[in-house]
């Protein structure tokens, strides 16, 4: 399982006092209000950033980090990812999982036949859909509903599913 969970991407600077616009990659944008520390991945290193201020504007979160008070001190981080540690992540309810923990999971049907690897989670209005790719490259889309998802074991990297009629038809 991942130690760090991505919560956003710095899209651009905001104003002249070191604030940045962040595109959130979490489904709970209000989580930023409780966030004291974020981890910036520069591609070469990970830097701890202390959150000093949080505002919301349209689909963006505007963040101010301690010790970054100018455009020059923050603009080099444009396009970089922001993470939280698993310990600082939001608490999940029963049968909820972080997408990072689902990706690359081995998916099996009720007869223990491997269907493939979970490669993507498609977020729709009604329910998520799991994209599973088999060894030949064929993709199977499985709705993330109780009738289909029988069990999920993130520690073992295994998911068991029930395929509803019609899901495997081409």
C-alpha positions in Angstrom: 0.0 0.0 0.0 1.1 3.5 -0.7 2.6 5.5 2.2 1.7 8.9 0.6 -1.7 9.8 -0.9 -2.0 12.4 -3.6 -4.5 15.2 -2.7 -3.8 17.8 -5.3 -1.7 19.4 -8.0 -0.4 23.0 -7.9 -1.8 24.6 -11.0 -0.5 28.2 -10.7 0.4 31.0 -8.4 -2.4 33.2 -7.0 -1.6 36.8 -6.3 1.8 38.1 -5.2 2.0 36.9 -1.6 3.0 33.2 -2.3 -0.5 31.7 -2.6 -1.1 28.9 -5.1 -4.2 27.5 -6.8 -4.4 23.7 -6.3 -6.5 21.4 -8.3 -7.8 18.9 -5.7 -7.5 15.2 -6.5 -9.5 14.2 -3.4 -13.2 13.9 -3.3 -13.3 15.8 0.0 -12.0 19.3 -0.7 -12.9 20.4 2.8 -10.1 18.2 4.0 -7.7 21.0 3.3 -9.3 23.1 6.1 -8.0 20.5 8.6 -4.6 20.0 6.9 -1.6 21.3 8.8 1.1 19.8 6.6 1.4 18.7 3.0 4.2 17.0 1.2 5.4 18.5 -2.1 6.9 16.1 -4.6 9.3 18.1 -6.8 10.4 15.1 -8.8 13.8 15.1 -7.1 12.8 15.4 -3.5 9.8 15.6 -1.1 9.4 18.8 0.8 7.3 19.2 3.9 5.1 22.4 3.6 3.2 23.8 6.6 -0.2 25.1 5.5 -0.8 28.6 6.7 -4.1 29.5 4.9 -6.9 27.8 3.0 -9.5 29.4 0.7 -11.8 28.0 -1.9 -12.4 29.4 -5.4 -14.6 27.5 -8.0 -13.0 24.0 -8.4 -9.7 25.1 -6.9 -8.2 25.3 -3.4 -6.0 28.3 -2.7 -3.3 27.5 -0.3 -0.7 29.6 1.5 2.4 27.9 2.9 4.6 29.2 5.7 7.9 30.7 4.6 6.6 31.2 1.0 5.6 34.8 0.9 6.5 35.8 -2.7 5.7 34.6 -6.2 9.4 33.8 -6.8 9.5 31.4 -3.8 6.5 29.3 -4.9 6.2 29.5 -8.7 8.8 26.9 -9.4 6.4 24.3 -7.9 3.8 24.9 -10.6 2.6 21.5 -11.9 3.9 19.6 -8.8 1.9 17.1 -6.8 0.9 17.5 -3.2 0.5 14.5 -0.8 -0.4 13.6 2.7 0.9 10.7 4.7 -1.5 7.8 5.3 -1.6 8.8 9.0 -2.8 12.3 8.0 -5.3 11.0 5.4 -9.1 11.3 6.0 -10.5 8.3 7.8 -12.5 5.9 5.6 -15.8 4.3 6.4 -16.4 0.6 6.0 -16.1 -0.6 2.4 -14.3 2.6 1.3 -10.8 2.5 -0.1 -8.2 4.9 -1.4 -7.9 4.7 -5.2 -4.1 4.4 -4.8 -4.7 1.1 -2.9 -7.0 -0.3 -5.6 -4.8 0.4 -8.6 -2.8 -2.7 -9.6 -5.0 -5.0 -7.6 -5.5 -8.5 -8.9 -9.2 -9.1 -9.7 -10.7 -12.6 -9.5 -14.2 -13.9 -10.2 -16.2 -16.2 -7.8 -14.5 -19.2 -9.3 -11.0 -17.8 -8.5 -10.3 -17.2 -12.2 -8.1 -14.1 -12.6 -9.9 -11.5 -14.7 -6.9 -9.1 -14.7 -5.4 -6.1 -13.0 -7.4 -3.1 -11.9 -5.9 -0.2 -13.9 -8.2 2.7 -13.3 -11.1 3.9 -11.2 -13.7 5.9 -13.2 -15.7 8.2 -11.0 -19.2 8.6 -12.2 -22.2 10.3 -10.7 -23.9 7.2 -9.5 -21.0 4.9 -8.5 -17.4 4.3 -9.4 -16.5 1.9 -12.2 -13.4 -0.3 -12.0 -11.4 -0.8 -15.2 -9.8 -4.2 -15.2 -7.3 -5.1 -18.0 -6.5 -8.8 -18.7 -3.3 -10.3 -20.0 -4.4 -9.8 -23.7 -5.0 -6.1 -23.1 -8.8 -6.4 -23.2 -10.6 -4.1 -20.7 -13.5 -5.1 -18.5 -15.6 -2.4 -16.7 -17.0 -3.5 -13.4 -19.4 -1.2 -11.5 -18.3 -0.7 -7.9 -21.6 -1.8 -6.3 -22.3 -4.3 -3.6 -23.8 -6.8 -6.1 -20.5 -6.9 -7.9 -17.7 -6.3 -5.4 -17.6 -9.3 -3.1 -14.4 -8.6 -1.2 -11.4 -6.3 -1.3 -8.1 -7.0 0.5 -5.7 -4.1 0.0 -3.0 -5.8 2.0 -2.9 -8.8 -0.3 -3.8 -6.8 -3.4 -6.8 -9.0 -4.2 -10.4 -8.2 -5.2 -13.2 -10.8 -5.7 -16.1 -9.9 -7.9 -19.4 -11.2 -9.2 -19.9 -10.5 -12.8 -23.5 -9.5 -13.6 -25.0 -10.9 -16.8 -23.9 -8.8 -19.8 -20.7 -7.4 -18.3 -18.4 -9.7 -20.4 -20.4 -9.4 -23.6 -18.6 -7.6 -26.4 
